[in-house]
Amino acid sequence: MPTVQTSPLVLPPPFTQVAADGNALQEALRLAPVEGAGSFVYRCAGGVWSVAVVLEPEVPLATARLAVFAGMGALGDALAAHCAPERSVRFDYPDGIRYDKARLGGGRLSVPQGCAEDQVPDWLVFSAELIADRDHLADPGVFPDSTSLKEEEFDGPEAIMETFASYLMLYFDRWKHQGFAAVAERYLARIDPPMLSGTRVLEDGDLVERTPGGAERRIRLAEGLAACRWRDAERDGPRL
């Protein structure tokens, strides 16, 4: 399937846009050790919308990994800005994205191989893939658990990417000036399903749910990211 040509993006000054000919994440991983922070790699082809952003953390990996919540929060807000207002953008902790209950895609956080938890990574890459369309399917109804940007009449990919870049800057600014709690609060508000009683918090990135009766459930961030449940490795893209 041919690549969908997109116009040059209008991005905030810290970002340098790169239109990838192949896999956006792989291109960002290639650029990360050479170009450093700010490379904004994107592609829309084969029914998949993808973006990958190179970051340069100043804290050890155990803390730097929390950047995934800034990326997810920014992506969630960007999608919400370009869809029907009565529909909801939600998260499957820690990295899945749903639109009106249907799977739309998700995010990933890549780190240098061998980086220890107490070591400051030379770089990180936050990447995301969304189902742009399902035109190649003879009967999309066979996959009722997923949907696409095209079917849901989202605005074009350029608009979503530009808004995502702006929100990503905003989220990191909130983190710097208001603390990680400002990022966590907005992320937690989008977790699906909503928690009707009790509390949800992020403790070192782990999702901790506590019921009024005192029961506690913890989901580990590192394990959730490694599982990448929203993605089909064989298809090399979001699960349908």
Secondary structure as GFF3:
##gff-version 3
##sequence-region A 1 240
A	DSSP	beta_strand	16	19	.	.	.	ID=ss1
A	DSSP	alpha_helix	24	35	.	.	.	ID=ss2
A	DSSP	beta_strand	39	45	.	.	.	ID=ss3
A	DSSP	beta_strand	48	55	.	.	.	ID=ss4
A	DSSP	alpha_helix	61	64	.	.	.	ID=ss5
A	DSSP	alpha_helix	67	81	.	.	.	ID=ss6
A	DSSP	beta_strand	89	92	.	.	.	ID=ss7
A	DSSP	beta_strand	96	99	.	.	.	ID=ss8
A	DSSP	beta_strand	102	110	.	.	.	ID=ss9
A	DSSP	beta_strand	124	131	.	.	.	ID=ss10
A	DSSP	three_ten_helix	140	142	.	.	.	ID=ss11
A	DSSP	alpha_helix	157	178	.	.	.	ID=ss12
A	DSSP	alpha_helix	180	188	.	.	.	ID=ss13
A	DSSP	beta_strand	199	203	.	.	.	ID=ss14
A	DSSP	beta_strand	206	210	.	.	.	ID=ss15
A	DSSP	beta_strand	216	219	.	.	.	ID=ss16
A	DSSP	alpha_helix	221	227	.	.	.	ID=ss17
A	DSSP	beta_strand	231	232	.	.	.	ID=ss18
A	DSSP	beta_strand	237	238	.	.	.	ID=ss19
###
